[in-house]
Amino acid sequence: MKRHTVEKIGGTSMSDYAAVRDNIILKNGGAAIGKAAGEGVYQRIFVVSAYGGITDLLLEHKKSGRPGIFALFAGSDEEQNWSEAVDGLRQRVEEINASLFEDPEMLTRANAFIGERLQDTERCLSDLERLCQHGHFELEGHLNTVSEMLASLGEAHSAWNTVQLLRQEGINARFVDLTGWRDGEHLDLDDRIRLAFADIDLSKELPIVTGYAHTRAGLMKTFARGYSEMTFSRIAVITEACEAIIHKEYHLSSADPRLVGEIHAVPIGRTNYDVADQLANLGMEAIHPRAAKGLRQQEIPLRIMNTFEPEHAGTLVTGDYVSETPCVEIIAGRKNIYAVECFDQDMMGVMTSYDRTINEIIARFKGSVVTKDINANTITHFLANNLKTVKRIRSTISEQFPDCDIQVRKVAVVSAIGSDMKVPGMLSRAVAALAQSGISVLAVHQSMRQVDMQFVVNEKDYERAVKSLHHALVEVYEHGEAICAA
């Protein structure tokens, strides 16, 4: 029986090496699953993210949309933009290296490792830019490859550094580079993982693995910024791990502590993959849904832990968990949602035709649908996209249905989520709590499975809505250390 764990370390945690070393690596990470104390360092595989902020500089800022090297290279009309961004990135990674390596020789080696890859990258981008000035070559056809190449740099940097630092601590760490850098083989993800782990002895070696893996299909193309979670998940499945663990800078809590206050937010403790999917739909990924699928199918439990509270068991996610007592486990939501409301008197009786066409238009522009509602003559999609994309979707729908009255409105979605919320009167309590806070509910959605209730509100009411629902549905119960102990 396999006894090892596969563990992923998030970017913010990676930026604090002392916490990673003391709270994750050197701490007996296997204690929660019954390992002997001596096995605490080995029998573990670590998949690491790039240092905090680095992937934003490489691609684009995840929240603000500020362009990184990729976005500048893909869309800039001025030659200097992307090359200046490369210089800025080089300066930033060398600052990180200087904060980690006191020994001048090690610092030189660290700068040389990432410097060589940055130099290769800059040369490739320059060559591609010149090539695409020729009429027979279009930049658009190469952008997916460019994003893959850039994404690989962040995890290669953090993984290589971590290996060198751990070796200084006397740990037999091993750099497992899945980025395919200068590798002519185009393998699928599973084959690349099998090849990399073929000769690794987990009882004596501690693999530090790049969160990015080069694949034939392209991880970035398929999973966007969730690529490291897919790598993590497939490693756990292929190596038959007994548990998968994600180390973040915060607990998976009943709400965002920054909104409801740290004294009111409580770790969930136990939940299931269904709840994790609902969170992912709101952009609050505990794990990417496609990554969760493999763990769920192989019945590998997922534990989400707080790097900075290593004594807490965190939250355990399994496929079969249902809370003993029906309750709300988390209040989550999303701002910057655009409601695209399509009203047409002729829709009555041919709803499926309208719906199919509108869905195809949204898919064409890569629209991200958070939720939708339908009545006799109206279909409203709530989209988590930028305004430019929403305007394109609206324009195309208008061309297809000239008589359709299309309204676009910026809103927020707030959800109450739990593995079992079959409590009579819960919906009325939630609506009453919002009303008492002076919040107008624009739309309400509750599925028959009763794992979530969604409330659409004005964007300005988002924070108050989260606080109101958390107070009414979570804080009224004294849950203690966790809603359900892991």
Secondary structure as GFF3:
##gff-version 3
##sequence-region A 1 486
A	DSSP	beta_strand	5	9	.	.	.	ID=ss1
A	DSSP	alpha_helix	11	14	.	.	.	ID=ss2
A	DSSP	alpha_helix	17	19	.	.	.	ID=ss3
A	DSSP	pi_helix	20	25	.	.	.	ID=ss4
A	DSSP	three_ten_helix	31	33	.	.	.	ID=ss5
A	DSSP	three_ten_helix	37	39	.	.	.	ID=ss6
A	DSSP	beta_strand	44	48	.	.	.	ID=ss7
A	DSSP	alpha_helix	54	58	.	.	.	ID=ss8
A	DSSP	alpha_helix	69	75	.	.	.	ID=ss9
A	DSSP	alpha_helix	80	100	.	.	.	ID=ss10
A	DSSP	alpha_helix	104	131	.	.	.	ID=ss11
A	DSSP	three_ten_helix	139	142	.	.	.	ID=ss12
A	DSSP	alpha_helix	143	168	.	.	.	ID=ss13
A	DSSP	beta_strand	173	176	.	.	.	ID=ss14
A	DSSP	alpha_helix	189	197	.	.	.	ID=ss15
A	DSSP	beta_strand	206	210	.	.	.	ID=ss16
A	DSSP	alpha_helix	219	223	.	.	.	ID=ss17
A	DSSP	three_ten_helix	224	226	.	.	.	ID=ss18
A	DSSP	alpha_helix	227	238	.	.	.	ID=ss19
A	DSSP	beta_strand	243	248	.	.	.	ID=ss20
A	DSSP	alpha_helix	257	260	.	.	.	ID=ss21
A	DSSP	beta_strand	270	272	.	.	.	ID=ss22
A	DSSP	alpha_helix	273	281	.	.	.	ID=ss23
A	DSSP	alpha_helix	289	297	.	.	.	ID=ss24
A	DSSP	beta_strand	302	306	.	.	.	ID=ss25
A	DSSP	beta_strand	315	318	.	.	.	ID=ss26
A	DSSP	beta_strand	330	343	.	.	.	ID=ss27
A	DSSP	three_ten_helix	345	347	.	.	.	ID=ss28
A	DSSP	alpha_helix	351	364	.	.	.	ID=ss29
A	DSSP	beta_strand	369	374	.	.	.	ID=ss30
A	DSSP	beta_strand	378	383	.	.	.	ID=ss31
A	DSSP	alpha_helix	387	400	.	.	.	ID=ss32
A	DSSP	beta_strand	405	417	.	.	.	ID=ss33
A	DSSP	alpha_helix	426	436	.	.	.	ID=ss34
A	DSSP	beta_strand	441	446	.	.	.	ID=ss35
A	DSSP	beta_strand	452	458	.	.	.	ID=ss36
A	DSSP	three_ten_helix	459	461	.	.	.	ID=ss37
A	DSSP	alpha_helix	462	470	.	.	.	ID=ss38
A	DSSP	pi_helix	471	475	.	.	.	ID=ss39
###
